[in-house]
């Protein structure tokens, strides 16, 4: 995993370069020669933090809105009124 170091000035002038580098490994951003920030991909951050994706993130399917789905209707009475004796 390559580590990239950019000055804050380089980062401000070329964020696309920093983004591409962050997909491959951490990007250290320096301020006056000292590391001040680290840019990570979401996957790298989740590995480090131990955070698991939510159920919604796991179930997300791009383009799901365009899929035609018509579930069968249930016949008869689905719910019965409660019986109290």
PyMOL Python script that loads the backbone (N, CA, C, O; Angstrom):
from pymol import cmd

cmd.read_pdbstr("""\
ATOM      1  N   UNK A   1       0.859  -1.175   0.000  1.00  0.00           N
ATOM      2  CA  UNK A   1       0.000   0.000   0.000  1.00  0.00           C
ATOM      3  C   UNK A   1       0.903   1.236   0.000  1.00  0.00           C
ATOM      4  O   UNK A   1       1.598   1.495   0.983  1.00  0.00           O
ATOM      5  N   UNK A   2       0.898   1.990  -1.082  1.00  0.00           N
ATOM      6  CA  UNK A   2       1.749   3.179  -1.159  1.00  0.00           C
ATOM      7  C   UNK A   2       1.238   4.302  -0.259  1.00  0.00           C
ATOM      8  O   UNK A   2       0.034   4.484  -0.080  1.00  0.00           O
ATOM      9  N   UNK A   3       2.172   5.035   0.290  1.00  0.00           N
ATOM     10  CA  UNK A   3       1.836   6.204   1.116  1.00  0.00           C
ATOM     11  C   UNK A   3       2.264   7.438   0.336  1.00  0.00           C
ATOM     12  O   UNK A   3       3.393   7.524  -0.146  1.00  0.00           O
ATOM     13  N   UNK A   4       1.352   8.386   0.220  1.00  0.00           N
ATOM     14  CA  UNK A   4       1.609   9.614  -0.525  1.00  0.00           C
ATOM     15  C   UNK A   4       1.646  10.780   0.454  1.00  0.00           C
ATOM     16  O   UNK A   4       0.862  10.823   1.402  1.00  0.00           O
ATOM     17  N   UNK A   5       2.535  11.703   0.232  1.00  0.00           N
ATOM     18  CA  UNK A   5       2.604  12.912   1.049  1.00  0.00           C
ATOM     19  C   UNK A   5       2.447  14.116   0.131  1.00  0.00           C
ATOM     20  O   UNK A   5       3.140  14.236  -0.879  1.00  0.00           O
ATOM     21  N   UNK A   6       1.531  14.999   0.492  1.00  0.00           N
ATOM     22  CA  UNK A   6       1.299  16.235  -0.255  1.00  0.00           C
ATOM     23  C   UNK A   6       1.327  17.408   0.711  1.00  0.00           C
ATOM     24  O   UNK A   6       0.886  17.288   1.854  1.00  0.00           O
ATOM     25  N   UNK A   7       1.841  18.533   0.255  1.00  0.00           N
ATOM     26  CA  UNK A   7       1.742  19.736   1.070  1.00  0.00           C
ATOM     27  C   UNK A   7       0.297  20.234   0.995  1.00  0.00           C
ATOM     28  O   UNK A   7      -0.442  19.873   0.079  1.00  0.00           O
ATOM     29  N   UNK A   8      -0.093  21.049   1.947  1.00  0.00           N
ATOM     30  CA  UNK A   8      -1.460  21.583   1.916  1.00  0.00           C
ATOM     31  C   UNK A   8      -1.679  22.403   0.650  1.00  0.00           C
ATOM     32  O   UNK A   8      -2.791  22.452   0.124  1.00  0.00           O
ATOM     33  N   UNK A   9      -0.641  23.033   0.170  1.00  0.00           N
ATOM     34  CA  UNK A   9      -0.751  23.809  -1.062  1.00  0.00           C
ATOM     35  C   UNK A   9      -1.005  22.882  -2.261  1.00  0.00           C
ATOM     36  O   UNK A   9      -1.871  23.159  -3.091  1.00  0.00           O
ATOM     37  N   UNK A  10      -0.238  21.771  -2.345  1.00  0.00           N
ATOM     38  CA  UNK A  10      -0.450  20.798  -3.430  1.00  0.00           C
ATOM     39  C   UNK A  10      -1.860  20.215  -3.353  1.00  0.00           C
ATOM     40  O   UNK A  10      -2.529  20.037  -4.371  1.00  0.00           O
ATOM     41  N   UNK A  11      -2.297  19.923  -2.132  1.00  0.00           N
ATOM     42  CA  UNK A  11      -3.639  19.367  -1.946  1.00  0.00           C
ATOM     43  C   UNK A  11      -4.702  20.340  -2.451  1.00  0.00           C
ATOM     44  O   UNK A  11      -5.625  19.931  -3.155  1.00  0.00           O
ATOM     45  N   UNK A  12      -4.586  21.605  -2.105  1.00  0.00           N
ATOM     46  CA  UNK A  12      -5.556  22.613  -2.543  1.00  0.00           C
ATOM     47  C   UNK A  12      -5.539  22.817  -4.054  1.00  0.00           C
ATOM     48  O   UNK A  12      -6.575  23.100  -4.655  1.00  0.00           O
ATOM     49  N   UNK A  13      -4.376  22.675  -4.662  1.00  0.00           N
ATOM     50  CA  UNK A  13      -4.264  22.909  -6.098  1.00  0.00           C
ATOM     51  C   UNK A  13      -4.648  21.685  -6.932  1.00  0.00           C
ATOM     52  O   UNK A  13      -5.024  21.823  -8.096  1.00  0.00           O
ATOM     53  N   UNK A  14      -4.555  20.492  -6.346  1.00  0.00           N
ATOM     54  CA  UNK A  14      -4.827  19.297  -7.143  1.00  0.00           C
ATOM     55  C   UNK A  14      -5.507  18.225  -6.292  1.00  0.00           C
ATOM     56  O   UNK A  14      -4.900  17.218  -5.929  1.00  0.00           O
ATOM     57  N   UNK A  15      -6.767  18.463  -5.988  1.00  0.00           N
ATOM     58  CA  UNK A  15      -7.520  17.506  -5.152  1.00  0.00           C
ATOM     59  C   UNK A  15      -7.782  16.196  -5.887  1.00  0.00           C
ATOM     60  O   UNK A  15      -7.896  15.148  -5.253  1.00  0.00           O
ATOM     61  N   UNK A  16      -7.878  16.239  -7.205  1.00  0.00           N
ATOM     62  CA  UNK A  16      -8.102  15.008  -7.971  1.00  0.00           C
ATOM     63  C   UNK A  16      -6.926  14.048  -7.797  1.00  0.00           C
ATOM     64  O   UNK A  16      -7.116  12.837  -7.688  1.00  0.00           O
ATOM     65  N   UNK A  17      -5.723  14.592  -7.771  1.00  0.00           N
ATOM     66  CA  UNK A  17      -4.524  13.771  -7.563  1.00  0.00           C
ATOM     67  C   UNK A  17      -4.577  13.123  -6.174  1.00  0.00           C
ATOM     68  O   UNK A  17      -4.264  11.942  -6.022  1.00  0.00           O
ATOM     69  N   UNK A  18      -4.973  13.896  -5.175  1.00  0.00           N
ATOM     70  CA  UNK A  18      -5.071  13.375  -3.807  1.00  0.00           C
ATOM     71  C   UNK A  18      -6.136  12.284  -3.722  1.00  0.00           C
ATOM     72  O   UNK A  18      -5.941  11.279  -3.038  1.00  0.00           O
ATOM     73  N   UNK A  19      -7.246  12.475  -4.404  1.00  0.00           N
ATOM     74  CA  UNK A  19      -8.330  11.493  -4.395  1.00  0.00           C
ATOM     75  C   UNK A  19      -7.872  10.187  -5.033  1.00  0.00           C
ATOM     76  O   UNK A  19      -8.127   9.108  -4.498  1.00  0.00           O
ATOM     77  N   UNK A  20      -7.201  10.282  -6.164  1.00  0.00           N
ATOM     78  CA  UNK A  20      -6.694   9.073  -6.826  1.00  0.00           C
ATOM     79  C   UNK A  20      -5.696   8.341  -5.930  1.00  0.00           C
ATOM     80  O   UNK A  20      -5.726   7.115  -5.825  1.00  0.00           O
ATOM     81  N   UNK A  21      -4.828   9.094  -5.297  1.00  0.00           N
ATOM     82  CA  UNK A  21      -3.811   8.489  -4.424  1.00  0.00           C
ATOM     83  C   UNK A  21      -4.463   7.840  -3.204  1.00  0.00           C
ATOM     84  O   UNK A  21      -4.000   6.796  -2.745  1.00  0.00           O
ATOM     85  N   UNK A  22      -5.533   8.442  -2.671  1.00  0.00           N
ATOM     86  CA  UNK A  22      -6.204   7.904  -1.481  1.00  0.00           C
ATOM     87  C   UNK A  22      -6.881   6.572  -1.774  1.00  0.00           C
ATOM     88  O   UNK A  22      -7.094   5.782  -0.855  1.00  0.00           O
ATOM     89  N   UNK A  23      -7.223   6.306  -3.026  1.00  0.00           N
ATOM     90  CA  UNK A  23      -7.816   5.011  -3.380  1.00  0.00           C
ATOM     91  C   UNK A  23      -6.785   3.892  -3.272  1.00  0.00           C
ATOM     92  O   UNK A  23      -7.137   2.723  -3.115  1.00  0.00           O
ATOM     93  N   UNK A  24      -5.506   4.263  -3.358  1.00  0.00           N
ATOM     94  CA  UNK A  24      -4.429   3.266  -3.308  1.00  0.00           C
ATOM     95  C   UNK A  24      -3.831   3.127  -1.903  1.00  0.00           C
ATOM     96  O   UNK A  24      -3.308   2.069  -1.555  1.00  0.00           O
ATOM     97  N   UNK A  25      -3.905   4.175  -1.111  1.00  0.00           N
ATOM     98  CA  UNK A  25      -3.325   4.161   0.229  1.00  0.00           C
ATOM     99  C   UNK A  25      -3.498   5.507   0.894  1.00  0.00           C
ATOM    100  O   UNK A  25      -4.021   6.436   0.278  1.00  0.00           O
ATOM    101  N   UNK A  26      -3.069   5.635   2.146  1.00  0.00           N
ATOM    102  CA  UNK A  26      -3.248   6.911   2.857  1.00  0.00           C
ATOM    103  C   UNK A  26      -2.460   8.052   2.214  1.00  0.00           C
ATOM    104  O   UNK A  26      -1.375   7.854   1.668  1.00  0.00           O
ATOM    105  N   UNK A  27      -3.030   9.237   2.294  1.00  0.00           N
ATOM    106  CA  UNK A  27      -2.376  10.442   1.784  1.00  0.00           C
ATOM    107  C   UNK A  27      -2.155  11.380   2.974  1.00  0.00           C
ATOM    108  O   UNK A  27      -3.108  11.857   3.590  1.00  0.00           O
ATOM    109  N   UNK A  28      -0.890  11.632   3.282  1.00  0.00           N
ATOM    110  CA  UNK A  28      -0.556  12.552   4.371  1.00  0.00           C
ATOM    111  C   UNK A  28      -0.479  13.955   3.797  1.00  0.00           C
ATOM    112  O   UNK A  28       0.187  14.192   2.790  1.00  0.00           O
ATOM    113  N   UNK A  29      -1.164  14.876   4.443  1.00  0.00           N
ATOM    114  CA  UNK A  29      -1.165  16.279   4.019  1.00  0.00           C
ATOM    115  C   UNK A  29      -0.394  17.060   5.069  1.00  0.00           C
ATOM    116  O   UNK A  29      -0.717  17.027   6.257  1.00  0.00           O
ATOM    117  N   UNK A  30       0.620  17.755   4.612  1.00  0.00           N
ATOM    118  CA  UNK A  30       1.484  18.471   5.547  1.00  0.00           C
ATOM    119  C   UNK A  30       1.170  19.961   5.561  1.00  0.00           C
ATOM    120  O   UNK A  30       0.679  20.527   4.584  1.00  0.00           O
ATOM    121  N   UNK A  31       1.463  20.565   6.681  1.00  0.00           N
ATOM    122  CA  UNK A  31       1.328  22.011   6.840  1.00  0.00           C
ATOM    123  C   UNK A  31       2.663  22.492   7.393  1.00  0.00           C
ATOM    124  O   UNK A  31       3.021  22.191   8.532  1.00  0.00           O
ATOM    125  N   UNK A  32       3.391  23.240   6.576  1.00  0.00           N
ATOM    126  CA  UNK A  32       4.732  23.735   6.926  1.00  0.00           C
ATOM    127  C   UNK A  32       5.687  22.590   7.262  1.00  0.00           C
ATOM    128  O   UNK A  32       6.498  22.673   8.184  1.00  0.00           O
ATOM    129  N   UNK A  33       5.554  21.506   6.467  1.00  0.00           N
ATOM    130  CA  UNK A  33       6.468  20.387   6.619  1.00  0.00           C
ATOM    131  C   UNK A  33       6.080  19.351   7.662  1.00  0.00           C
ATOM    132  O   UNK A  33       6.711  18.298   7.754  1.00  0.00           O
ATOM    133  N   UNK A  34       5.042  19.640   8.452  1.00  0.00           N
ATOM    134  CA  UNK A  34       4.619  18.691   9.483  1.00  0.00           C
ATOM    135  C   UNK A  34       3.294  18.050   9.076  1.00  0.00           C
ATOM    136  O   UNK A  34       2.390  18.746   8.616  1.00  0.00           O
ATOM    137  N   UNK A  35       3.167  16.721   9.240  1.00  0.00           N
ATOM    138  CA  UNK A  35       1.893  16.070   8.920  1.00  0.00           C
ATOM    139  C   UNK A  35       0.754  16.661   9.750  1.00  0.00           C
ATOM    140  O   UNK A  35       0.868  16.784  10.970  1.00  0.00           O
ATOM    141  N   UNK A  36      -0.345  17.024   9.083  1.00  0.00           N
ATOM    142  CA  UNK A  36      -1.473  17.605   9.820  1.00  0.00           C
ATOM    143  C   UNK A  36      -2.780  16.859   9.563  1.00  0.00           C
ATOM    144  O   UNK A  36      -3.672  16.869  10.411  1.00  0.00           O
ATOM    145  N   UNK A  37      -2.905  16.211   8.398  1.00  0.00           N
ATOM    146  CA  UNK A  37      -4.129  15.483   8.062  1.00  0.00           C
ATOM    147  C   UNK A  37      -3.775  14.205   7.318  1.00  0.00           C
ATOM    148  O   UNK A  37      -2.703  14.086   6.725  1.00  0.00           O
ATOM    149  N   UNK A  38      -4.715  13.235   7.362  1.00  0.00           N
ATOM    150  CA  UNK A  38      -4.568  12.016   6.575  1.00  0.00           C
ATOM    151  C   UNK A  38      -5.863  11.815   5.803  1.00  0.00           C
ATOM    152  O   UNK A  38      -6.951  11.862   6.376  1.00  0.00           O
ATOM    153  N   UNK A  39      -5.739  11.593   4.505  1.00  0.00           N
ATOM    154  CA  UNK A  39      -6.883  11.338   3.639  1.00  0.00           C
ATOM    155  C   UNK A  39      -6.929   9.844   3.358  1.00  0.00           C
ATOM    156  O   UNK A  39      -5.947   9.259   2.902  1.00  0.00           O
ATOM    157  N   UNK A  40      -8.099   9.219   3.637  1.00  0.00           N
ATOM    158  CA  UNK A  40      -8.281   7.782   3.441  1.00  0.00           C
ATOM    159  C   UNK A  40      -9.518   7.516   2.609  1.00  0.00           C
ATOM    160  O   UNK A  40     -10.440   8.331   2.578  1.00  0.00           O
ATOM    161  N   UNK A  41      -9.541   6.375   1.934  1.00  0.00           N
ATOM    162  CA  UNK A  41     -10.778   5.944   1.282  1.00  0.00           C
ATOM    163  C   UNK A  41     -11.735   5.467   2.378  1.00  0.00           C
ATOM    164  O   UNK A  41     -11.307   5.181   3.496  1.00  0.00           O
ATOM    165  N   UNK A  42     -13.000   5.384   2.064  1.00  0.00           N
ATOM    166  CA  UNK A  42     -13.995   4.917   3.038  1.00  0.00           C
ATOM    167  C   UNK A  42     -13.674   3.496   3.473  1.00  0.00           C
ATOM    168  O   UNK A  42     -13.786   3.172   4.655  1.00  0.00           O
ATOM    169  N   UNK A  43     -13.277   2.650   2.541  1.00  0.00           N
ATOM    170  CA  UNK A  43     -12.957   1.265   2.865  1.00  0.00           C
ATOM    171  C   UNK A  43     -11.802   1.190   3.862  1.00  0.00           C
ATOM    172  O   UNK A  43     -11.851   0.417   4.819  1.00  0.00           O
ATOM    173  N   UNK A  44     -10.763   1.995   3.636  1.00  0.00           N
ATOM    174  CA  UNK A  44      -9.630   2.010   4.557  1.00  0.00           C
ATOM    175  C   UNK A  44     -10.068   2.503   5.936  1.00  0.00           C
ATOM    176  O   UNK A  44      -9.667   1.942   6.956  1.00  0.00           O
ATOM    177  N   UNK A  45     -10.889   3.549   5.964  1.00  0.00           N
ATOM    178  CA  UNK A  45     -11.368   4.083   7.237  1.00  0.00           C
ATOM    179  C   UNK A  45     -12.173   3.032   7.998  1.00  0.00           C
ATOM    180  O   UNK A  45     -11.992   2.864   9.204  1.00  0.00           O
ATOM    181  N   UNK A  46     -13.064   2.323   7.297  1.00  0.00           N
ATOM    182  CA  UNK A  46     -13.890   1.314   7.953  1.00  0.00           C
ATOM    183  C   UNK A  46     -13.040   0.171   8.503  1.00  0.00           C
ATOM    184  O   UNK A  46     -13.332  -0.358   9.576  1.00  0.00           O
ATOM    185  N   UNK A  47     -11.992  -0.212   7.778  1.00  0.00           N
ATOM    186  CA  UNK A  47     -11.093  -1.255   8.299  1.00  0.00           C
ATOM    187  C   UNK A  47     -10.410  -0.786   9.586  1.00  0.00           C
ATOM    188  O   UNK A  47     -10.306  -1.537  10.555  1.00  0.00           O
ATOM    189  N   UNK A  48      -9.950   0.459   9.580  1.00  0.00           N
ATOM    190  CA  UNK A  48      -9.259   0.982  10.760  1.00  0.00           C
ATOM    191  C   UNK A  48     -10.192   1.179  11.949  1.00  0.00           C
ATOM    192  O   UNK A  48      -9.825   0.894  13.089  1.00  0.00           O
ATOM    193  N   UNK A  49     -11.394   1.665  11.678  1.00  0.00           N
ATOM    194  CA  UNK A  49     -12.319   1.972  12.771  1.00  0.00           C
ATOM    195  C   UNK A  49     -13.114   0.755  13.222  1.00  0.00           C
ATOM    196  O   UNK A  49     -13.713   0.768  14.298  1.00  0.00           O
ATOM    197  N   UNK A  50     -13.123  -0.306  12.402  1.00  0.00           N
ATOM    198  CA  UNK A  50     -13.907  -1.482  12.750  1.00  0.00           C
ATOM    199  C   UNK A  50     -15.387  -1.284  12.527  1.00  0.00           C
ATOM    200  O   UNK A  50     -16.188  -2.132  12.921  1.00  0.00           O
ATOM    201  N   UNK A  51     -15.774  -0.171  11.897  1.00  0.00           N
ATOM    202  CA  UNK A  51     -17.182   0.124  11.656  1.00  0.00           C
ATOM    203  C   UNK A  51     -17.700  -0.762  10.534  1.00  0.00           C
ATOM    204  O   UNK A  51     -17.101  -0.843   9.462  1.00  0.00           O
ATOM    205  N   UNK A  52     -18.806  -1.416  10.790  1.00  0.00           N
ATOM    206  CA  UNK A  52     -19.440  -2.264   9.785  1.00  0.00           C
ATOM    207  C   UNK A  52     -20.496  -1.451   9.038  1.00  0.00           C
ATOM    208  O   UNK A  52     -21.086  -0.536   9.613  1.00  0.00           O
ATOM    209  N   UNK A  53     -20.742  -1.770   7.771  1.00  0.00           N
ATOM    210  CA  UNK A  53     -21.786  -1.059   7.028  1.00  0.00           C
ATOM    211  C   UNK A  53     -23.160  -1.312   7.654  1.00  0.00           C
ATOM    212  O   UNK A  53     -23.410  -2.379   8.215  1.00  0.00           O
ATOM    213  N   UNK A  54     -24.037  -0.327   7.551  1.00  0.00           N
ATOM    214  CA  UNK A  54     -25.396  -0.476   8.074  1.00  0.00           C
ATOM    215  C   UNK A  54     -26.184  -1.427   7.184  1.00  0.00           C
ATOM    216  O   UNK A  54     -25.756  -1.744   6.073  1.00  0.00           O
ATOM    217  N   UNK A  55     -27.330  -1.879   7.670  1.00  0.00           N
ATOM    218  CA  UNK A  55     -28.171  -2.779   6.883  1.00  0.00           C
ATOM    219  C   UNK A  55     -28.598  -2.087   5.587  1.00  0.00           C
ATOM    220  O   UNK A  55     -28.634  -2.716   4.529  1.00  0.00           O
ATOM    221  N   UNK A  56     -28.921  -0.791   5.667  1.00  0.00           N
ATOM    222  CA  UNK A  56     -29.303  -0.041   4.471  1.00  0.00           C
ATOM    223  C   UNK A  56     -28.180   0.011   3.452  1.00  0.00           C
ATOM    224  O   UNK A  56     -28.419  -0.112   2.251  1.00  0.00           O
ATOM    225  N   UNK A  57     -26.931   0.196   3.937  1.00  0.00           N
ATOM    226  CA  UNK A  57     -25.783   0.211   3.027  1.00  0.00           C
ATOM    227  C   UNK A  57     -25.571  -1.169   2.396  1.00  0.00           C
ATOM    228  O   UNK A  57     -25.188  -1.268   1.231  1.00  0.00           O
ATOM    229  N   UNK A  58     -25.817  -2.219   3.157  1.00  0.00           N
ATOM    230  CA  UNK A  58     -25.647  -3.570   2.623  1.00  0.00           C
ATOM    231  C   UNK A  58     -26.727  -3.915   1.605  1.00  0.00           C
ATOM    232  O   UNK A  58     -26.467  -4.646   0.649  1.00  0.00           O
ATOM    233  N   UNK A  59     -27.931  -3.397   1.801  1.00  0.00           N
ATOM    234  CA  UNK A  59     -29.041  -3.721   0.917  1.00  0.00           C
ATOM    235  C   UNK A  59     -29.129  -2.804  -0.299  1.00  0.00           C
ATOM    236  O   UNK A  59     -29.901  -3.068  -1.221  1.00  0.00           O
ATOM    237  N   UNK A  60     -28.347  -1.735  -0.307  1.00  0.00           N
ATOM    238  CA  UNK A  60     -28.404  -0.771  -1.409  1.00  0.00           C
ATOM    239  C   UNK A  60     -28.066  -1.465  -2.727  1.00  0.00           C
ATOM    240  O   UNK A  60     -27.083  -2.199  -2.825  1.00  0.00           O
ATOM    241  N   UNK A  61     -28.881  -1.224  -3.712  1.00  0.00           N
ATOM    242  CA  UNK A  61     -28.662  -1.793  -5.047  1.00  0.00           C
ATOM    243  C   UNK A  61     -28.859  -0.683  -6.068  1.00  0.00           C
ATOM    244  O   UNK A  61     -29.982  -0.214  -6.257  1.00  0.00           O
ATOM    245  N   UNK A  62     -27.775  -0.248  -6.737  1.00  0.00           N
ATOM    246  CA  UNK A  62     -27.925   0.822  -7.727  1.00  0.00           C
ATOM    247  C   UNK A  62     -28.897   0.404  -8.832  1.00  0.00           C
ATOM    248  O   UNK A  62     -28.819  -0.712  -9.346  1.00  0.00           O
ATOM    249  N   UNK A  63     -29.797   1.293  -9.187  1.00  0.00           N
ATOM    250  CA  UNK A  63     -30.744   1.026 -10.256  1.00  0.00           C
ATOM    251  C   UNK A  63     -31.980   0.263  -9.810  1.00  0.00           C
ATOM    252  O   UNK A  63     -32.788  -0.138 -10.648  1.00  0.00           O
ATOM    253  N   UNK A  64     -32.147   0.050  -8.498  1.00  0.00           N
ATOM    254  CA  UNK A  64     -33.288  -0.723  -8.001  1.00  0.00           C
ATOM    255  C   UNK A  64     -34.617  -0.053  -8.343  1.00  0.00           C
ATOM    256  O   UNK A  64     -35.623  -0.740  -8.517  1.00  0.00           O
ATOM    257  N   UNK A  65     -34.635   1.263  -8.442  1.00  0.00           N
ATOM    258  CA  UNK A  65     -35.882   1.975  -8.737  1.00  0.00           C
ATOM    259  C   UNK A  65     -36.409   1.645 -10.126  1.00  0.00           C
ATOM    260  O   UNK A  65     -37.606   1.770 -10.382  1.00  0.00           O
ATOM    261  N   UNK A  66     -35.526   1.226 -11.022  1.00  0.00           N
ATOM    262  CA  UNK A  66     -35.948   0.916 -12.386  1.00  0.00           C
ATOM    263  C   UNK A  66     -36.427  -0.531 -12.561  1.00  0.00           C
ATOM    264  O   UNK A  66     -36.905  -0.890 -13.637  1.00  0.00           O
ATOM    265  N   UNK A  67     -36.308  -1.357 -11.533  1.00  0.00           N
ATOM    266  CA  UNK A  67     -36.717  -2.765 -11.632  1.00  0.00           C
ATOM    267  C   UNK A  67     -38.226  -2.859 -11.407  1.00  0.00           C
ATOM    268  O   UNK A  67     -38.747  -2.350 -10.415  1.00  0.00           O
ATOM    269  N   UNK A  68     -38.920  -3.514 -12.340  1.00  0.00           N
ATOM    270  CA  UNK A  68     -40.361  -3.730 -12.197  1.00  0.00           C
ATOM    271  C   UNK A  68     -40.584  -4.905 -11.254  1.00  0.00           C
ATOM    272  O   UNK A  68     -40.115  -6.017 -11.499  1.00  0.00           O
ATOM    273  N   UNK A  69     -41.312  -4.636 -10.165  1.00  0.00           N
ATOM    274  CA  UNK A  69     -41.591  -5.682  -9.192  1.00  0.00           C
ATOM    275  C   UNK A  69     -43.013  -5.501  -8.692  1.00  0.00           C
ATOM    276  O   UNK A  69     -43.350  -4.467  -8.116  1.00  0.00           O
ATOM    277  N   UNK A  70     -43.829  -6.488  -8.908  1.00  0.00           N
ATOM    278  CA  UNK A  70     -45.216  -6.454  -8.450  1.00  0.00           C
ATOM    279  C   UNK A  70     -45.451  -7.719  -7.621  1.00  0.00           C
ATOM    280  O   UNK A  70     -45.691  -8.789  -8.181  1.00  0.00           O
ATOM    281  N   UNK A  71     -45.384  -7.607  -6.296  1.00  0.00           N
ATOM    282  CA  UNK A  71     -45.592  -8.802  -5.472  1.00  0.00           C
ATOM    283  C   UNK A  71     -47.035  -9.282  -5.578  1.00  0.00           C
ATOM    284  O   UNK A  71     -47.944  -8.472  -5.763  1.00  0.00           O
ATOM    285  N   UNK A  72     -47.254 -10.590  -5.464  1.00  0.00           N
ATOM    286  CA  UNK A  72     -48.627 -11.103  -5.545  1.00  0.00           C
ATOM    287  C   UNK A  72     -49.456 -10.613  -4.356  1.00  0.00           C
ATOM    288  O   UNK A  72     -48.953 -10.488  -3.239  1.00  0.00           O
ATOM    289  N   UNK A  73     -50.715 -10.344  -4.614  1.00  0.00           N
ATOM    290  CA  UNK A  73     -51.607  -9.891  -3.549  1.00  0.00           C
ATOM    291  C   UNK A  73     -52.107 -11.088  -2.762  1.00  0.00           C
ATOM    292  O   UNK A  73     -52.372 -12.155  -3.315  1.00  0.00           O
ATOM    293  N   UNK A  74     -52.229 -10.886  -1.462  1.00  0.00           N
ATOM    294  CA  UNK A  74     -52.744 -11.955  -0.615  1.00  0.00           C
ATOM    295  C   UNK A  74     -54.264 -11.926  -0.669  1.00  0.00           C
ATOM    296  O   UNK A  74     -54.874 -10.865  -0.532  1.00  0.00           O
ATOM    297  N   UNK A  75     -54.869 -13.075  -0.868  1.00  0.00           N
ATOM    298  CA  UNK A  75     -56.326 -13.139  -0.933  1.00  0.00           C
ATOM    299  C   UNK A  75     -56.929 -13.318   0.454  1.00  0.00           C
ATOM    300  O   UNK A  75     -56.248 -13.730   1.392  1.00  0.00           O
ATOM    301  N   UNK A  76     -58.183 -13.010   0.568  1.00  0.00           N
ATOM    302  CA  UNK A  76     -58.891 -13.214   1.829  1.00  0.00           C
ATOM    303  C   UNK A  76     -58.545 -12.169   2.872  1.00  0.00           C
ATOM    304  O   UNK A  76     -57.884 -11.168   2.597  1.00  0.00           O
ATOM    305  N   UNK A  77     -59.015 -12.441   4.073  1.00  0.00           N
ATOM    306  CA  UNK A  77     -58.811 -11.512   5.181  1.00  0.00           C
ATOM    307  C   UNK A  77     -57.446 -11.783   5.807  1.00  0.00           C
ATOM    308  O   UNK A  77     -57.187 -12.882   6.296  1.00  0.00           O
ATOM    309  N   UNK A  78     -56.605 -10.807   5.789  1.00  0.00           N
ATOM    310  CA  UNK A  78     -55.252 -10.966   6.294  1.00  0.00           C
ATOM    311  C   UNK A  78     -55.226 -10.830   7.814  1.00  0.00           C
ATOM    312  O   UNK A  78     -54.553 -11.600   8.498  1.00  0.00           O
ATOM    313  N   UNK A  79     -55.948  -9.866   8.332  1.00  0.00           N
ATOM    314  CA  UNK A  79     -55.974  -9.634   9.764  1.00  0.00           C
ATOM    315  C   UNK A  79     -57.330 -10.020  10.330  1.00  0.00           C
ATOM    316  O   UNK A  79     -58.369  -9.814   9.703  1.00  0.00           O
ATOM    317  N   UNK A  80     -57.294 -10.584  11.529  1.00  0.00           N
ATOM    318  CA  UNK A  80     -58.563 -10.909  12.214  1.00  0.00           C
ATOM    319  C   UNK A  80     -58.680  -9.990  13.420  1.00  0.00           C
ATOM    320  O   UNK A  80     -57.677  -9.662  14.053  1.00  0.00           O
ATOM    321  N   UNK A  81     -59.889  -9.578  13.737  1.00  0.00           N
ATOM    322  CA  UNK A  81     -60.061  -8.758  14.947  1.00  0.00           C
ATOM    323  C   UNK A  81     -59.723  -9.593  16.181  1.00  0.00           C
ATOM    324  O   UNK A  81     -59.925 -10.807  16.201  1.00  0.00           O
ATOM    325  N   UNK A  82     -59.209  -8.924  17.203  1.00  0.00           N
ATOM    326  CA  UNK A  82     -58.879  -9.610  18.452  1.00  0.00           C
ATOM    327  C   UNK A  82     -60.148 -10.130  19.124  1.00  0.00           C
ATOM    328  O   UNK A  82     -61.195  -9.484  19.069  1.00  0.00           O
ATOM    329  N   UNK A  83     -60.052 -11.292  19.753  1.00  0.00           N
ATOM    330  CA  UNK A  83     -61.181 -11.863  20.476  1.00  0.00           C
ATOM    331  C   UNK A  83     -60.927 -11.751  21.956  1.00  0.00           C
ATOM    332  O   UNK A  83     -59.920 -12.249  22.459  1.00  0.00           O
ATOM    333  N   UNK A  84     -61.835 -11.100  22.658  1.00  0.00           N
ATOM    334  CA  UNK A  84     -61.718 -10.944  24.102  1.00  0.00           C
ATOM    335  C   UNK A  84     -62.891 -11.694  24.744  1.00  0.00           C
ATOM    336  O   UNK A  84     -64.048 -11.446  24.404  1.00  0.00           O
ATOM    337  N   UNK A  85     -62.591 -12.606  25.666  1.00  0.00           N
ATOM    338  CA  UNK A  85     -63.655 -13.348  26.359  1.00  0.00           C
ATOM    339  C   UNK A  85     -63.871 -12.829  27.752  1.00  0.00           C
ATOM    340  O   UNK A  85     -64.728 -13.339  28.475  1.00  0.00           O
TER     341      UNK A  85
END
""", "prot")
cmd.dss("prot")
cmd.show_as("cartoon", "prot")
cmd.util.cbc("prot")
cmd.orient("prot")
